[in-house]
Amino acid sequence: MPRELSILVDTSSDTVLTLSWHPAAVQFVHECTMDTEHIAAANIPNYPQSMPLFGTSPREYPTWSWSDKDRTFCKTHPEAVTEELRQRAVLLTEKLKTISYMMERINQYRNQVRSGLDFQELIYVSKEAQARRLKDSGFDPKLIIQSPYVVYYADELGISIERAVEEILLQAQLDHEFLAKNEKLRMKYFNKVKHAKNEQELEAIRIEFTRFL
């Protein structure tokens, strides 16, 4: 199965503005840029191996246009390739690179609280909810049998239900504090990228972001 390439096109002209193998980053740039459309899997089915834009500089992206009807690229009429489009392509490509870098760094940082197991985070949420409900009820015996994750935890460690609840809630609190600090950083710098007006601003944002993460 080939990798899926995402592209961003200008909605008024269908000219290509930027591209990436990172669809989440392309979606971010699309959401903060007016008059653009995110085309997912643009290389499928017609370009499984190579495509015209590979090796092209961002200033040259607008020289290619996207045909949504047959999912192919075609050369843009030269008179339609304005300097404004070229500069826009360069800026959006830099935004794309910057946000991709930030997403990668944040994901690496969040690996500290990621289990690596499918649906494990859902189990942690349920376990915390069961523990909190037990504590708030004063450890109502009727609720204990409705709290299997807490019971499993207590049985496996050979501790009381009360102690299991405290340990589960403490770990959940530590995880929430860790993610809250990380989320504050994400919101701050994603917003800076969103409003950046030129390449110099984006470079300064990357440098500042790297100092914190």
N, C-alpha and C positions, 0 to 999 in steps of 0.2 A: 504494500500500500504506500503510494508516494506521500511525502510530506505535503501539507496544505499551506499554500502561500496566500496571505491576505494583502490586499491592496486598498489604497484610499484614492478615490477619484473625485474630481470636481463635478458637482451635479449639473452645472450649467453647460459644461462642454464635454464631459466624460473623459477628460484628460487625466492621466495618472499623476498623482502627487507624491506618493510614497508607497513603500511595500516592505513586508517583513514576514518572517516565519513565526512571529509571535503575535497571534491574533488578539490576545487581551490588550497588548500595547496599542495595536492599530485601533481597536475599539475605543480605547481611552482617548486617543488623538481625534478620532471621529467625533466623540461626544463633546469635545471642547472646541471643535472647529465648525463654524457654520458652512453650509453649502458643500458638504462632503458626504460621500457614501462609502461604507465599508463593504468591500466585496470579499467574501470568504472563499477559500479554495479556488482562487483565480486560475491556478495552473491545471485544474481538473475540469474536463477530461483531455483538453487539447495540448497541454504542455507537461507531460509526465516526467520528461528528462531535462528539458531546457526551455527557455523562453526568451523573447527579444530583449527584455529589460535587464537580464543578468549581465553584470559588468558595466552597467550604465551609471553615470554620475547623477546625483539628484537634480542637477540643473537640466539634465536631458530627459528626466522622467516625463515632463509634459509633451515631449515630442511623440509620445505614444498615447493612444486613446483606447478606451475599453468598449467593446461591443457586448452589451449584456444579452442580446438576442442569441448570438452564437458562441458567447464566451471566448472571444478571441481579442487579440491586440491588433491595432492597425496604426499606421503612421498618421499623426495629426497634421492637418494642413498648416504649412509654415506660418501663414499670416495669423493663425490662431494661437501660436506659441508666443505669448507676450512675456516681457521681462517680469511682470507682476506674477505670472504663473510660475516662472522659474524660481523667483525668490520665495514664493510660497512653498514650493516643493522642497527647497533647501531647509527652510525653517521647520516644516512639518517633519522632515526626515530627522533633523536634530532633536526635535521633541520626542520622536519615536525612539531614537537611540537612548535618550536620557531616561524616559519612562521605563524602557525595557531593562536598563541597568538598575534602576531603583527597584523594580519588581523582583528582579533576581536577588538583589541584596536583602530585601525585606523577607523574601521567601526563605533564604538561607538562615536568617536570624530567627524566623518563626519555627524553623525545624526543631528548635529546642523544646517546643511544647507540642510538636506533631508526633503522633505515634507511628505513622507509617503503615498502619493497618486500616483497611477499608471499614468505614462506619464506626471506628473506635471513638472518634470525637462525639458521635451521637450517644454512645454508651456513657462517656464521661459526663455529658450534659444530664442524662437521665439519672446517673449515680448521684450527682450533686443535688438534683431536684429531690430525689428520694431522701437523701441525708438531711436536707433543709426541712423537708416536710416532717420528718421524724423529730427533729430537734424542736421545731415550732409546736408540735403536738404534745411535747413532754414525753416523748417515746411511747406513744400509745401502742399497746400490744397488737391491736387490730391492724395498725399500719405497718408493723414490722414484717408481717407475712406478705405485704404488698410492696416490699422494698427489697427485691432479690439481689440487686447489685451491692447494697450495703451488707446484707447477710453474707454473700459470697466473700466480700472483703474481710469481714470480721472472722469468719470461719477459717479462711486461708491463713490469716495472721495469728489466729488463736487469741483474739482480743474481744473485749465486750462490744456490744452494739454502740454504746455511748462513745467509747473511744474511737471506734471506726468512723462514726459520724464526724467527730471532731477532726480526725485526720483527713477525711475526704474534703471537708469544707475548708480546711487550711490549705490543702494543695490547690483547690479550685480558686481560692482567693489569690494565691501566689501567681497562678496562671493568668487570672484576670488582670492583675496589676502589671504583669509583664506585657501582655497584649495591649493594655490601655496606653502604656508608654510608647509602644511601637506604633499603635494606631494614630496617636497624636503626631508623631513624626511623619507618618505616611500622609496624613491629611495636609500637613503644613507644606511639604515639598511637592506633592502632587498638584496642589493649588498653585504653587510657584511656577511649575512647568506649564500648567494650563494657561497662565497669563503672561508667560515670557514672550517678548516681542522680537528678540533677535538671538543669534548664535552666542554672542558674548554673555548675555544673561543666562542662557542655559549652561554654559561652561561654568559660570560662577555658582549656579545652583548645584551642579554636580559636585564641585569641589566642597561646598559647604555641607552638602548631604553626606559625603564620604567621611567627614570629620566626626559625624554622629553615629554612623552605622558602617 
